[in-house]
Amino acid sequence: MASEDQKFCLLEVLDTFKLCLSENKEVYLEHYVAGWRGLVKFLNSLGAVFGFISKDAVSKIQILVNFLNGEHGSQYVTIQSMVKYELENKLVDQKKQGSHPESGCRTLLRLHRALRWLELFLERLRTSTEDSKTSFMCAEAYNESLAKYHTWMVRTAAGMAFHMLPGRPAFFEVMNVGPPEQVVAILGKALPLISEVYQITEDLYAQHNLLDLP
């Protein structure tokens, strides 16, 4: 059994993503990272199936936390300030893997892509019926988002992993917020927030040609 600290709770993720946006719609990196910590708990609570994504997310979260706590931490308060600082100081490898393979911009891009997959999957869960196949929903969401960035081997492993997913009731139980209708209601509040954070990041990265960082 997961300890209380490790237990996923959908309400926590909702609260964290609420804090993500400043008044002028900048994304606070600290809250973005905290939101991802919650999503990692969600992935881990479903067993080893999502290990290949959650392990990667954990290492990316740590890199961003190091930037936040580092000597230039004040430049990493928002995703917008991070992009500006790293581009102005040529800290991003834009053409090929160079001397900054762990730049904040590249690291966040990997989480950003995975966030889209989770958003699509959770939206399908929210609108599904009790007997909907979670493996099918998850694979669809994956193929629409992360799959294009993964090698054939990773895609094959992911496809096999999705077949082992529990049914919809197990997912709803993991959310830790009560009966199914309550889960659906809270997902209905959380997903627009996640979607907005995703879209603001997507637009920012598109504006600076950062969506295909090596």
Backbone torsions as a table, in degrees:
resi	resn	phi	psi	omega
1	MET	NA	142.2	177.6
2	ALA	-74.0	143.4	175.7
3	SER	-72.1	168.4	-178.3
4	GLU	-57.5	-38.3	-179.5
5	ASP	-64.0	-35.4	-175.3
6	GLN	-87.7	-11.5	-175.9
7	LYS	-71.0	135.6	178.0
8	PHE	-78.3	141.7	170.2
9	CYS	-139.7	121.0	-176.3
10	LEU	-58.4	-34.4	-179.5
11	LEU	-62.3	-36.5	179.3
12	GLU	-62.5	-42.6	179.5
13	VAL	-65.1	-41.1	177.3
14	LEU	-58.3	-49.1	-178.5
15	ASP	-61.6	-40.7	-177.3
16	THR	-67.5	-44.2	-179.5
17	PHE	-69.7	-24.5	173.4
18	LYS	-62.2	-35.7	-177.2
19	LEU	-81.3	-9.5	-172.3
20	CYS	-64.7	-34.2	-170.6
21	LEU	-101.0	132.0	174.7
22	SER	-79.5	175.1	-178.9
23	GLU	-58.5	-36.2	-179.9
24	ASN	-98.3	27.8	170.8
25	LYS	64.6	33.2	168.3
26	GLU	-89.3	152.1	-175.5
27	VAL	-101.6	117.2	178.1
28	TYR	-71.8	121.8	-176.4
29	LEU	-63.2	-39.2	-178.5
30	GLU	-58.5	-43.8	-178.6
31	HIS	-76.7	-31.8	175.6
32	TYR	-61.0	-46.4	178.7
33	VAL	-63.0	-42.1	179.6
34	ALA	-64.0	-39.7	177.0
35	GLY	-60.9	-39.9	178.7
36	TRP	-67.9	-34.5	176.5
37	ARG	-58.8	-41.4	177.5
38	GLY	-63.8	-41.3	-179.7
39	LEU	-67.1	-33.0	176.2
40	VAL	-64.4	-40.6	176.3
41	LYS	-59.4	-39.6	178.4
42	PHE	-61.6	-48.2	179.9
43	LEU	-61.4	-44.4	-177.7
44	ASN	-67.9	-29.3	-177.9
45	SER	-72.5	-10.6	179.2
46	LEU	-97.3	14.2	177.4
47	GLY	88.2	-163.9	-171.7
48	ALA	-77.2	-7.6	-173.8
49	VAL	-52.7	-43.6	-175.7
50	PHE	-97.5	14.2	-177.4
51	GLY	-52.1	-40.1	-175.3
52	PHE	-65.6	-26.7	177.8
53	ILE	-90.8	-41.5	-175.6
54	SER	-68.4	-36.6	177.9
55	LYS	-61.5	-44.5	-179.9
56	ASP	-64.3	-42.1	180.0
57	ALA	-61.8	-41.8	-179.6
58	VAL	-61.2	-43.1	-179.7
59	SER	-67.9	-35.5	178.6
60	LYS	-69.1	-40.8	177.8
61	ILE	-58.4	-43.3	-177.7
62	GLN	-63.2	-40.9	178.5
63	ILE	-59.8	-45.0	-178.5
64	LEU	-67.4	-38.0	177.0
65	VAL	-62.1	-39.4	177.9
66	ASN	-61.4	-40.1	176.8
67	PHE	-64.9	-44.6	-179.4
68	LEU	-60.3	-36.5	-177.2
69	ASN	-93.4	-2.5	-175.3
70	GLY	-81.7	-175.1	-174.6
71	GLU	-68.7	-22.0	178.4
72	HIS	-105.6	25.3	-176.4
73	GLY	-52.1	-33.8	-177.9
74	SER	-65.0	-20.1	178.3
75	GLN	-82.2	-9.4	-174.3
76	TYR	-111.8	19.1	-177.2
77	VAL	-64.3	-44.0	176.0
78	THR	-121.0	161.6	176.3
79	ILE	-62.2	-36.2	-179.8
80	GLN	-64.1	-43.4	-179.1
81	SER	-69.7	-33.4	177.9
82	MET	-63.5	-47.9	-179.4
83	VAL	-60.2	-46.4	-179.4
84	LYS	-60.4	-49.2	-177.2
85	TYR	-63.0	-48.5	-175.9
86	GLU	-68.3	-36.8	178.9
87	LEU	-70.1	-43.1	-179.1
88	GLU	-63.8	-30.8	-178.0
89	ASN	-100.8	13.6	177.3
90	LYS	51.7	47.5	-179.0
91	LEU	-101.3	10.5	-177.7
92	VAL	-119.4	129.0	174.4
93	ASP	-82.7	104.9	-174.2
94	GLN	-93.1	-21.1	-177.1
95	LYS	-103.3	-51.2	-179.9
96	LYS	-146.4	165.2	178.9
97	GLN	-57.8	114.5	-179.4
98	GLY	-120.0	-126.1	-174.5
99	SER	-93.2	1.2	-179.3
100	HIS	-127.8	56.7	-176.3
101	PRO	-65.9	-18.2	-178.9
102	GLU	-114.4	34.7	177.2
103	SER	-60.7	154.1	178.1
104	GLY	-58.6	-40.5	-178.2
105	CYS	-61.7	-45.4	-179.4
106	ARG	-68.8	-42.9	-178.2
107	THR	-60.5	-46.5	-178.5
108	LEU	-66.3	-34.3	179.5
109	LEU	-57.9	-38.2	-179.8
110	ARG	-65.8	-40.0	176.9
111	LEU	-69.1	-38.4	180.0
112	HIS	-58.9	-45.1	179.3
113	ARG	-64.4	-41.1	179.9
114	ALA	-68.9	-31.8	178.6
115	LEU	-63.1	-37.4	179.1
116	ARG	-63.1	-42.3	178.7
117	TRP	-61.7	-46.0	-179.9
118	LEU	-64.5	-39.4	178.9
119	GLU	-61.3	-46.6	-179.8
120	LEU	-64.2	-40.9	-178.5
121	PHE	-68.2	-46.1	-179.1
122	LEU	-65.4	-34.2	177.0
123	GLU	-65.0	-40.3	176.6
124	ARG	-65.1	-41.5	176.9
125	LEU	-59.2	-43.5	-176.8
126	ARG	-61.2	-39.8	-173.6
127	THR	-97.2	3.5	-175.5
128	SER	-83.1	171.5	174.4
129	THR	-103.3	170.0	-172.4
130	GLU	-58.7	-31.9	-176.8
131	ASP	-98.8	10.5	176.8
132	SER	-63.2	145.9	-178.0
133	LYS	-85.4	114.6	-179.2
134	THR	-65.6	-33.8	-179.6
135	SER	-61.1	-39.8	-179.0
136	PHE	-69.7	-43.8	-179.5
137	MET	-62.6	-42.1	-176.9
138	CYS	-68.2	-42.2	178.9
139	ALA	-64.2	-41.0	178.1
140	GLU	-60.4	-47.5	-179.7
141	ALA	-62.2	-41.2	179.9
142	TYR	-63.7	-45.3	-178.5
143	ASN	-65.5	-27.6	179.0
144	GLU	-81.6	-13.2	-171.9
145	SER	-131.0	-80.6	-170.6
146	LEU	-74.1	-30.3	-169.8
147	ALA	-51.9	-40.1	-174.2
148	LYS	-67.0	-15.8	-179.6
149	TYR	-97.6	-3.1	-175.7
150	HIS	-105.0	153.1	176.5
151	THR	-71.2	166.6	180.0
152	TRP	-58.4	-40.0	-178.8
153	MET	-62.2	-44.4	179.9
154	VAL	-66.0	-41.0	179.4
155	ARG	-61.9	-40.7	179.6
156	THR	-65.3	-45.1	179.2
157	ALA	-62.5	-40.4	179.6
158	ALA	-63.5	-44.6	179.9
159	GLY	-58.0	-41.6	179.1
160	MET	-68.5	-39.3	-179.4
161	ALA	-63.6	-40.2	-177.4
162	PHE	-61.5	-30.5	-179.8
163	HIS	-65.6	-19.4	-177.2
164	MET	-93.6	4.8	-176.1
165	LEU	-67.3	144.3	175.7
166	PRO	-70.3	171.9	180.0
167	GLY	-74.3	173.5	-178.3
168	ARG	-55.3	-42.6	179.9
169	PRO	-57.6	-37.1	179.7
170	ALA	-65.7	-39.9	178.1
171	PHE	-62.8	-42.9	-177.4
172	PHE	-66.9	-33.4	178.7
173	GLU	-66.9	-40.5	-179.7
174	VAL	-61.1	-26.5	-178.2
175	MET	-65.0	-23.8	172.1
176	ASN	64.7	35.9	-179.4
177	VAL	-130.3	11.4	176.7
178	GLY	113.1	-156.3	-174.6
179	PRO	-66.3	162.8	-176.4
180	PRO	-50.7	-41.4	-177.3
181	GLU	-65.2	-30.4	176.8
182	GLN	-69.6	-41.0	177.7
183	VAL	-60.2	-47.7	-178.8
184	VAL	-60.1	-41.4	-179.5
185	ALA	-64.8	-43.8	-178.0
186	ILE	-71.7	-37.9	174.2
187	LEU	-59.6	-37.2	179.0
188	GLY	-62.4	-26.7	176.7
189	LYS	-88.8	-38.3	-174.5
190	ALA	-73.4	-40.4	-172.7
191	LEU	-63.8	-40.6	176.5
192	PRO	-61.3	-33.9	178.3
193	LEU	-67.2	-47.1	178.7
194	ILE	-61.0	-41.5	-179.1
195	SER	-63.1	-40.8	-179.5
196	GLU	-67.3	-43.9	177.7
197	VAL	-60.5	-42.7	178.9
198	TYR	-60.2	-48.2	-174.3
199	GLN	-66.6	-39.3	178.3
200	ILE	-62.5	-43.1	178.7
201	THR	-65.1	-44.5	179.8
202	GLU	-58.1	-46.7	-178.8
203	ASP	-65.2	-40.9	179.0
204	LEU	-61.9	-46.6	-179.4
205	TYR	-66.5	-38.6	179.1
206	ALA	-64.0	-42.5	-179.1
207	GLN	-59.4	-33.4	-177.7
208	HIS	-105.0	13.7	-179.3
209	ASN	54.4	47.3	-176.5
210	LEU	-110.0	5.4	-172.7
211	LEU	-75.5	-12.6	-178.7
212	ASP	-122.8	34.7	-178.8
213	LEU	-59.2	136.8	-177.3
214	PRO	-68.4	NA	NA
